[in-house]
């Protein structure tokens, strides 16, 4: 009888291993998973994106084929979108025809140049706001739905997850550029805009879209809720777009206040040129300033202006690309330190 009980106990132990053994197996699997992620962490953004990226496919499918929409609803939505696009193009071209009728023929190229500037400005405004529509919730909403931990436990590398989220969120910005591209190129050709200005202007637009999309994804990775992520992404956008103007305005106010206190009530003391130039340096990092200098016509008789028109946008491009790369590296390096969800 005693021997029978010992055999029964040994059989139960084999069928149901102790809790310590199960916990040890979980720790070993977790260690293996971390080693796999560490081995693939050296993969860069483009290599992770070029590979088969299930995160990108999932996000794109949720954008273009929402689960809550039927096929008939999607067809109606696509038809309405195409009709609105044609209507916008028709309205702009008909409006330009009426404008050209009322001005001399020698001024037609200037009218097209003005339209080109307006289109570039509209695209800049949309590209600044577009990343805030989806990217701040790319990761934070995964935590709220308690699906983030499951994605972390998959065999996908941090670069694959981040590049898939980033590329999917960038589709809205790229869609805006593609939508306006034919009309923008038409206005550039008829407005006698140089090829260098066009290329530099589109480079600034792409860099702006990439930077603001990266800051929004960084906020989504950093914060544990969508509300906090949206707030951080919005503040980052305001800092990039209006930070330079704020520095200039604050410097002007402080100068006027100092002049008032020193002179005993005179606000009209002119600011020295050196100080005014120094306060304008942060404006080089503003996307609208970069776009202005990238597309502004060169004034004859000013040989230094072409250098400025190329230098200032290039400074902005270096800043925006450098900051985007820095945020990408920080997310990749500290990927596992971000908040987790509470699914257990």
ABEGO torsion letter per residue (X at the ends): XAAAAAAAAAAAAAABBBAAAAAAAAAAAAAAAAAAAAAAAABBAAAAAABBBAAAAAAAAAAABBAABBAAAAAAAAAAAAAAAAAAAAAAAAAAAAAAAABBAAAAAAAAAAAAAAAAAAAAAAAAAAAAAAAAAAAAAAAAAGAAAAAAABABBAAAAAAAAAAAAAAAAAAAAAAAAAAAAAAAAAAGBBAAAAAAAAAAAAAAAAAAAAAAAAAAAABABAAAAAAAAAAAAAAAAAAAAAAAAAAAAAAAAAAAAAAGGBAABBBBAAAAAAAAAAAAABAAAAAAAAABBBBBGBAAAAAAAAAAAAAAAAAAAAAAAAAAAAAAAAAAABBBBAAX
